[in-house]
Structure formats: structure tokens, C-alpha cells
Amino acid sequence: MNTDLDTLLIALYVELDDGIIPSRGPRTGPGHPLEVTDAELVCLAVAQVLLRYDDERHWLRSAPALVGHLFPRLLSQSEYNRRLRAVGGLLEEALRRLAARTPSSADAVRLWDGTPVPCGASRETAKRSDLAGWAGYGMDKSHHRFYWGAELMLCCAPDGLVTGFILVNPKLVKERDAIRTMFALEKNRPEPGTTGVCDKGFAGAGFGADMSTLGITVIRPARKDETDPGIFPQWLRQRIESVNWTLKSQLGLEAHGGRVLSGLWARVLQRLLALNAAIWHNWACGAERKRSLIHYDHPTPLTST
């Protein structure tokens, strides 16, 4: 199997069309059969972020030249937007299915961290946006600034594979409570015996006891008022920071363009699915660097026969 964009999209399409979508049951509702199937739509959405197109109009104008040999039928921008918001459940199921079929999902170490998802930059937006109530003011520690939006809490394997996630209001939900809420759902919860690596913001006897009840051991840096036992793996902690950077810089998480809750959720899932699909495909290909996107961020050149 080749590590190129075309092969990844074909493999993802087969996985969707043969396994994931049939398991969801038959499609119901009035109307003619879709010209662009849900499997094609999801693959187009993955290709969009892997090729670094944040703007949907720009993407649909460029798609015929970039992936038209794989997708002869495309959608208008408004229909693409509407359909993408409608398949949020499929995007989530797909990224979880790929995670379960990736070898690193069996790793006994998980990395936890939150990353900001900005949704607006003006006071007027915060007052009038349809995301008001779901989004709030939070602190972006990496840039030392406040932002208005949501916080994405991630639980990842050491290679960056996303196995658990949740969106929270950063003003109302603190990081420790976000982890508790995330792990309350079985689909997000690591197996008992897992070690969770996180930062000192997750300190607290109560939090440690809650994780211990789930069979999870927490490892974090020592606070200033604690004796440092010297067992915290600083090199491993940098992995989750690198995952966040991949989502923000390469997959355009901060430029998602979501204006309503369903749109925000779908665009976050779109980027998580693209990341998991790349890692899943890299494992299948035997690539040395499992989180590398370098093979997928440009179109596959067509060769003449």
C-alpha cells in the first residue's frame, strides 16, 4: 500500500462504504438517491483539510483539478456545508472505528490535554453568535491571551491517535472536570491499567482518586510546593503539544469557520478524522513516522500510460 493521498482516500472510502455505513442501517427519508454519497462526502472532507483548504468555496473550486479523478461529482458550497453538518455522527463513528483498528489504540499510555478552538474575536460576536452559551472566554496558555470559543479536550495514544475527545465551554468547565466528563462516556474511557500523562493543571487528590477508581494512573509534573520524584517523562509530554500543533497548523483547527453548534462540531470531527485516517494509513503502510502528513498534503500526480 502506498503512502499517498489517492491511496489513503480510496482505502478510507472502502472502509466507509463496505463497513462503517452499512453497519449504521439503511438510509431513510424521501427523495432521490444521492448523487454524492455519504462515503464520498466524508472522503472529500478529509481531503479538504489534508490539502490545507480552510475555506469551503476555495476548496470546491480547486477540487476538480486536485481530486476530480476520484470524485467526478461535486456539490455546491451551500449543499456541501449542509451535508457536512448532517453527517457529524458518521464522522465521529468513522474516526472511532479507525482508531479501534489502529495498533497504537492498544497502548497502555494516554496523553491528555486541552486546546483552544476560537470561534470569534469581537465582543459583538460573543453577544450575538449562535454559539453563545456553548462557547465562552478562556485562556490560551500557549499564546498567553484570552479567546472566545470552545476548548477541545483530547485523549491520545503516544503516536497522536485520538481515542477520546470532548468540546467544553472553557469558562464553565475546568480541565479536570472536562476529563471527568469525557471519561464518563465509555467510548472515550481508556482501559483499566492505563497510565495518563498530563500537565500540572490536573493536580489534585480528588482528581487522582477519581482516575484511580477507573483504573487509571496519573503521571504529571510536580508543582512548586511538591517534591519532584523525577519520574515525569518530559519528552512524552511534548507529544500532545505536537498533536495540538498538527491540528492547528496543518489541519486548520483554528480556522474551522463554524458558526453554529452543528457546524463547529462537524468541522472539529472533520479534522480529528483526517488525523486518525493518516495515522491509520501510515500504520497499514509501515511508515516510520505514524503522524506524518507530508505524503498527504499535496495532490497525487497523475501518470500517463
Contacts in CASP RR format, 6 or more apart in sequence:
PFRMAT RR
TARGET T0000
AUTHOR 0000-0000-0000
METHOD contacts of the structure
MODEL  1
MNTDLDTLLIALYVELDDGIIPSRGPRTGPGHPLEVTDAELVCLAVAQVL
LRYDDERHWLRSAPALVGHLFPRLLSQSEYNRRLRAVGGLLEEALRRLAA
RTPSSADAVRLWDGTPVPCGASRETAKRSDLAGWAGYGMDKSHHRFYWGA
ELMLCCAPDGLVTGFILVNPKLVKERDAIRTMFALEKNRPEPGTTGVCDK
GFAGAGFGADMSTLGITVIRPARKDETDPGIFPQWLRQRIESVNWTLKSQ
LGLEAHGGRVLSGLWARVLQRLLALNAAIWHNWACGAERKRSLIHYDHPT
PLTST
1 7 0 8 1.000
1 11 0 8 1.000
1 281 0 8 1.000
1 284 0 8 1.000
1 285 0 8 1.000
2 285 0 8 1.000
3 281 0 8 1.000
3 282 0 8 1.000
3 285 0 8 1.000
3 287 0 8 1.000
3 295 0 8 1.000
3 296 0 8 1.000
4 295 0 8 1.000
4 296 0 8 1.000
4 300 0 8 1.000
5 47 0 8 1.000
5 50 0 8 1.000
5 51 0 8 1.000
5 67 0 8 1.000
5 295 0 8 1.000
5 296 0 8 1.000
5 298 0 8 1.000
5 299 0 8 1.000
5 300 0 8 1.000
6 70 0 8 1.000
6 300 0 8 1.000
7 281 0 8 1.000
7 300 0 8 1.000
8 46 0 8 1.000
8 50 0 8 1.000
8 277 0 8 1.000
8 278 0 8 1.000
8 281 0 8 1.000
8 296 0 8 1.000
9 43 0 8 1.000
9 46 0 8 1.000
9 47 0 8 1.000
9 67 0 8 1.000
9 70 0 8 1.000
10 70 0 8 1.000
11 281 0 8 1.000
11 284 0 8 1.000
12 42 0 8 1.000
12 43 0 8 1.000
12 46 0 8 1.000
12 94 0 8 1.000
12 277 0 8 1.000
12 281 0 8 1.000
13 39 0 8 1.000
13 40 0 8 1.000
13 43 0 8 1.000
15 94 0 8 1.000
15 97 0 8 1.000
15 98 0 8 1.000
16 38 0 8 1.000
16 39 0 8 1.000
16 42 0 8 1.000
16 43 0 8 1.000
16 90 0 8 1.000
16 94 0 8 1.000
17 37 0 8 1.000
17 39 0 8 1.000
20 90 0 8 1.000
20 93 0 8 1.000
20 94 0 8 1.000
20 97 0 8 1.000
21 38 0 8 1.000
21 39 0 8 1.000
21 90 0 8 1.000
24 90 0 8 1.000
24 93 0 8 1.000
27 38 0 8 1.000
35 73 0 8 1.000
36 44 0 8 1.000
36 71 0 8 1.000
36 73 0 8 1.000
36 74 0 8 1.000
36 75 0 8 1.000
36 83 0 8 1.000
38 87 0 8 1.000
38 90 0 8 1.000
40 71 0 8 1.000
40 73 0 8 1.000
41 75 0 8 1.000
41 80 0 8 1.000
41 83 0 8 1.000
41 84 0 8 1.000
41 87 0 8 1.000
42 87 0 8 1.000
42 90 0 8 1.000
42 91 0 8 1.000
42 94 0 8 1.000
42 273 0 8 1.000
43 70 0 8 1.000
43 71 0 8 1.000
44 63 0 8 1.000
44 67 0 8 1.000
44 71 0 8 1.000
44 74 0 8 1.000
44 80 0 8 1.000
45 84 0 8 1.000
45 91 0 8 1.000
45 270 0 8 1.000
45 273 0 8 1.000
45 274 0 8 1.000
46 270 0 8 1.000
46 273 0 8 1.000
46 274 0 8 1.000
46 277 0 8 1.000
47 63 0 8 1.000
47 66 0 8 1.000
47 67 0 8 1.000
48 56 0 8 1.000
48 59 0 8 1.000
48 63 0 8 1.000
48 270 0 8 1.000
49 251 0 8 1.000
49 252 0 8 1.000
49 270 0 8 1.000
49 271 0 8 1.000
49 274 0 8 1.000
50 251 0 8 1.000
50 274 0 8 1.000
50 278 0 8 1.000
50 293 0 8 1.000
50 296 0 8 1.000
50 297 0 8 1.000
51 59 0 8 1.000
51 66 0 8 1.000
51 296 0 8 1.000
51 297 0 8 1.000
51 298 0 8 1.000
51 299 0 8 1.000
52 250 0 8 1.000
52 251 0 8 1.000
52 252 0 8 1.000
52 297 0 8 1.000
53 59 0 8 1.000
53 62 0 8 1.000
54 252 0 8 1.000
54 255 0 8 1.000
54 256 0 8 1.000
54 257 0 8 1.000
56 77 0 8 1.000
56 80 0 8 1.000
56 81 0 8 1.000
57 77 0 8 1.000
60 74 0 8 1.000
60 75 0 8 1.000
60 76 0 8 1.000
60 77 0 8 1.000
60 80 0 8 1.000
63 71 0 8 1.000
63 74 0 8 1.000
64 74 0 8 1.000
66 299 0 8 1.000
67 299 0 8 1.000
68 74 0 8 1.000
69 302 0 8 1.000
74 80 0 8 1.000
75 83 0 8 1.000
84 263 0 8 1.000
84 266 0 8 1.000
84 267 0 8 1.000
84 270 0 8 1.000
85 260 0 8 1.000
85 262 0 8 1.000
85 263 0 8 1.000
85 266 0 8 1.000
87 266 0 8 1.000
88 262 0 8 1.000
88 265 0 8 1.000
88 266 0 8 1.000
88 269 0 8 1.000
89 269 0 8 1.000
91 266 0 8 1.000
91 269 0 8 1.000
91 270 0 8 1.000
91 273 0 8 1.000
92 269 0 8 1.000
94 273 0 8 1.000
95 162 0 8 1.000
95 269 0 8 1.000
95 272 0 8 1.000
95 273 0 8 1.000
95 276 0 8 1.000
95 277 0 8 1.000
96 187 0 8 1.000
98 273 0 8 1.000
98 276 0 8 1.000
98 277 0 8 1.000
98 280 0 8 1.000
99 105 0 8 1.000
99 161 0 8 1.000
99 162 0 8 1.000
99 163 0 8 1.000
99 276 0 8 1.000
99 280 0 8 1.000
101 280 0 8 1.000
102 157 0 8 1.000
102 161 0 8 1.000
102 276 0 8 1.000
102 279 0 8 1.000
102 280 0 8 1.000
102 283 0 8 1.000
103 283 0 8 1.000
104 157 0 8 1.000
104 158 0 8 1.000
104 159 0 8 1.000
104 160 0 8 1.000
104 161 0 8 1.000
104 279 0 8 1.000
104 283 0 8 1.000
104 290 0 8 1.000
105 157 0 8 1.000
105 161 0 8 1.000
105 163 0 8 1.000
107 157 0 8 1.000
107 158 0 8 1.000
107 159 0 8 1.000
108 191 0 8 1.000
108 193 0 8 1.000
108 194 0 8 1.000
108 195 0 8 1.000
109 157 0 8 1.000
109 158 0 8 1.000
109 194 0 8 1.000
109 195 0 8 1.000
109 196 0 8 1.000
109 197 0 8 1.000
109 236 0 8 1.000
110 155 0 8 1.000
110 156 0 8 1.000
110 157 0 8 1.000
110 163 0 8 1.000
110 190 0 8 1.000
110 194 0 8 1.000
110 195 0 8 1.000
110 196 0 8 1.000
110 197 0 8 1.000
110 216 0 8 1.000
111 154 0 8 1.000
111 155 0 8 1.000
111 156 0 8 1.000
111 157 0 8 1.000
111 158 0 8 1.000
111 160 0 8 1.000
111 196 0 8 1.000
111 197 0 8 1.000
111 198 0 8 1.000
111 236 0 8 1.000
111 237 0 8 1.000
111 239 0 8 1.000
111 240 0 8 1.000
111 243 0 8 1.000
112 153 0 8 1.000
112 154 0 8 1.000
112 155 0 8 1.000
112 156 0 8 1.000
112 179 0 8 1.000
112 196 0 8 1.000
112 197 0 8 1.000
112 198 0 8 1.000
112 202 0 8 1.000
112 240 0 8 1.000
113 153 0 8 1.000
113 154 0 8 1.000
113 198 0 8 1.000
113 199 0 8 1.000
113 240 0 8 1.000
113 241 0 8 1.000
113 243 0 8 1.000
113 244 0 8 1.000
114 151 0 8 1.000
114 152 0 8 1.000
114 153 0 8 1.000
114 154 0 8 1.000
114 175 0 8 1.000
114 178 0 8 1.000
114 244 0 8 1.000
115 151 0 8 1.000
115 152 0 8 1.000
115 154 0 8 1.000
115 244 0 8 1.000
115 247 0 8 1.000
115 248 0 8 1.000
115 253 0 8 1.000
116 138 0 8 1.000
116 140 0 8 1.000
116 147 0 8 1.000
116 149 0 8 1.000
116 150 0 8 1.000
116 151 0 8 1.000
116 152 0 8 1.000
116 170 0 8 1.000
116 254 0 8 1.000
117 149 0 8 1.000
117 150 0 8 1.000
117 151 0 8 1.000
117 152 0 8 1.000
117 167 0 8 1.000
117 253 0 8 1.000
117 254 0 8 1.000
117 256 0 8 1.000
117 264 0 8 1.000
117 268 0 8 1.000
118 140 0 8 1.000
118 147 0 8 1.000
118 148 0 8 1.000
118 149 0 8 1.000
118 254 0 8 1.000
119 125 0 8 1.000
119 129 0 8 1.000
119 131 0 8 1.000
119 135 0 8 1.000
119 148 0 8 1.000
119 149 0 8 1.000
119 150 0 8 1.000
119 258 0 8 1.000
119 264 0 8 1.000
120 126 0 8 1.000
120 129 0 8 1.000
120 147 0 8 1.000
120 148 0 8 1.000
120 149 0 8 1.000
121 148 0 8 1.000
125 148 0 8 1.000
126 132 0 8 1.000
126 135 0 8 1.000
126 136 0 8 1.000
126 137 0 8 1.000
126 148 0 8 1.000
129 135 0 8 1.000
129 259 0 8 1.000
130 259 0 8 1.000
130 260 0 8 1.000
130 261 0 8 1.000
131 149 0 8 1.000
131 150 0 8 1.000
131 259 0 8 1.000
131 260 0 8 1.000
131 261 0 8 1.000
131 264 0 8 1.000
133 169 0 8 1.000
134 150 0 8 1.000
134 169 0 8 1.000
134 261 0 8 1.000
134 264 0 8 1.000
135 148 0 8 1.000
135 149 0 8 1.000
135 150 0 8 1.000
135 169 0 8 1.000
136 148 0 8 1.000
136 149 0 8 1.000
136 150 0 8 1.000
136 169 0 8 1.000
136 170 0 8 1.000
136 171 0 8 1.000
136 172 0 8 1.000
137 146 0 8 1.000
137 147 0 8 1.000
137 148 0 8 1.000
137 149 0 8 1.000
137 170 0 8 1.000
137 171 0 8 1.000
138 146 0 8 1.000
138 147 0 8 1.000
138 148 0 8 1.000
138 149 0 8 1.000
138 151 0 8 1.000
138 170 0 8 1.000
138 171 0 8 1.000
139 145 0 8 1.000
139 146 0 8 1.000
139 147 0 8 1.000
139 170 0 8 1.000
140 146 0 8 1.000
140 147 0 8 1.000
142 244 0 8 1.000
149 169 0 8 1.000
149 170 0 8 1.000
150 167 0 8 1.000
150 168 0 8 1.000
150 169 0 8 1.000
150 170 0 8 1.000
150 264 0 8 1.000
151 167 0 8 1.000
151 168 0 8 1.000
151 169 0 8 1.000
151 170 0 8 1.000
151 173 0 8 1.000
151 175 0 8 1.000
151 178 0 8 1.000
152 165 0 8 1.000
152 166 0 8 1.000
152 167 0 8 1.000
152 247 0 8 1.000
152 253 0 8 1.000
152 268 0 8 1.000
153 165 0 8 1.000
153 166 0 8 1.000
153 167 0 8 1.000
153 168 0 8 1.000
153 175 0 8 1.000
153 178 0 8 1.000
153 179 0 8 1.000
153 182 0 8 1.000
154 162 0 8 1.000
154 164 0 8 1.000
154 165 0 8 1.000
154 240 0 8 1.000
154 243 0 8 1.000
154 244 0 8 1.000
155 162 0 8 1.000
155 163 0 8 1.000
155 164 0 8 1.000
155 165 0 8 1.000
155 179 0 8 1.000
155 182 0 8 1.000
155 183 0 8 1.000
155 188 0 8 1.000
155 190 0 8 1.000
156 162 0 8 1.000
156 163 0 8 1.000
156 164 0 8 1.000
156 239 0 8 1.000
156 240 0 8 1.000
156 243 0 8 1.000
157 163 0 8 1.000
158 236 0 8 1.000
158 239 0 8 1.000
159 279 0 8 1.000
159 290 0 8 1.000
159 291 0 8 1.000
160 239 0 8 1.000
160 240 0 8 1.000
160 243 0 8 1.000
160 275 0 8 1.000
160 279 0 8 1.000
160 290 0 8 1.000
160 291 0 8 1.000
161 276 0 8 1.000
161 279 0 8 1.000
161 280 0 8 1.000
161 290 0 8 1.000
162 243 0 8 1.000
162 272 0 8 1.000
162 275 0 8 1.000
162 276 0 8 1.000
163 188 0 8 1.000
163 190 0 8 1.000
164 182 0 8 1.000
164 187 0 8 1.000
164 188 0 8 1.000
165 182 0 8 1.000
165 188 0 8 1.000
165 268 0 8 1.000
165 272 0 8 1.000
166 178 0 8 1.000
166 181 0 8 1.000
166 182 0 8 1.000
166 185 0 8 1.000
166 188 0 8 1.000
167 264 0 8 1.000
167 265 0 8 1.000
167 268 0 8 1.000
168 178 0 8 1.000
168 181 0 8 1.000
173 181 0 8 1.000
175 201 0 8 1.000
175 202 0 8 1.000
176 201 0 8 1.000
176 202 0 8 1.000
176 204 0 8 1.000
176 207 0 8 1.000
179 202 0 8 1.000
179 207 0 8 1.000
179 211 0 8 1.000
180 207 0 8 1.000
180 210 0 8 1.000
182 188 0 8 1.000
182 189 0 8 1.000
183 189 0 8 1.000
183 190 0 8 1.000
183 211 0 8 1.000
183 214 0 8 1.000
183 216 0 8 1.000
189 214 0 8 1.000
190 196 0 8 1.000
190 214 0 8 1.000
190 216 0 8 1.000
192 214 0 8 1.000
192 215 0 8 1.000
192 216 0 8 1.000
193 215 0 8 1.000
193 216 0 8 1.000
193 217 0 8 1.000
194 215 0 8 1.000
194 216 0 8 1.000
194 217 0 8 1.000
195 216 0 8 1.000
195 217 0 8 1.000
195 218 0 8 1.000
195 219 0 8 1.000
196 211 0 8 1.000
196 216 0 8 1.000
196 217 0 8 1.000
196 218 0 8 1.000
196 219 0 8 1.000
197 219 0 8 1.000
197 220 0 8 1.000
197 232 0 8 1.000
197 233 0 8 1.000
197 236 0 8 1.000
197 237 0 8 1.000
197 240 0 8 1.000
198 218 0 8 1.000
198 219 0 8 1.000
198 220 0 8 1.000
198 237 0 8 1.000
199 220 0 8 1.000
199 221 0 8 1.000
199 237 0 8 1.000
200 220 0 8 1.000
200 221 0 8 1.000
200 222 0 8 1.000
200 223 0 8 1.000
201 220 0 8 1.000
202 218 0 8 1.000
202 220 0 8 1.000
203 220 0 8 1.000
203 223 0 8 1.000
207 218 0 8 1.000
208 218 0 8 1.000
211 217 0 8 1.000
211 218 0 8 1.000
212 218 0 8 1.000
219 231 0 8 1.000
219 232 0 8 1.000
219 233 0 8 1.000
220 232 0 8 1.000
221 228 0 8 1.000
221 232 0 8 1.000
221 234 0 8 1.000
221 237 0 8 1.000
222 228 0 8 1.000
222 229 0 8 1.000
222 230 0 8 1.000
222 232 0 8 1.000
242 291 0 8 1.000
243 275 0 8 1.000
243 291 0 8 1.000
246 275 0 8 1.000
246 291 0 8 1.000
246 293 0 8 1.000
247 253 0 8 1.000
247 271 0 8 1.000
247 272 0 8 1.000
247 275 0 8 1.000
248 254 0 8 1.000
250 293 0 8 1.000
250 297 0 8 1.000
251 271 0 8 1.000
251 274 0 8 1.000
251 275 0 8 1.000
251 293 0 8 1.000
252 271 0 8 1.000
253 268 0 8 1.000
253 271 0 8 1.000
256 264 0 8 1.000
256 267 0 8 1.000
256 268 0 8 1.000
256 271 0 8 1.000
257 264 0 8 1.000
257 267 0 8 1.000
258 264 0 8 1.000
258 267 0 8 1.000
275 291 0 8 1.000
278 291 0 8 1.000
278 292 0 8 1.000
278 293 0 8 1.000
278 296 0 8 1.000
279 290 0 8 1.000
279 291 0 8 1.000
282 289 0 8 1.000
282 290 0 8 1.000
282 291 0 8 1.000
282 292 0 8 1.000
283 290 0 8 1.000
287 295 0 8 1.000
END
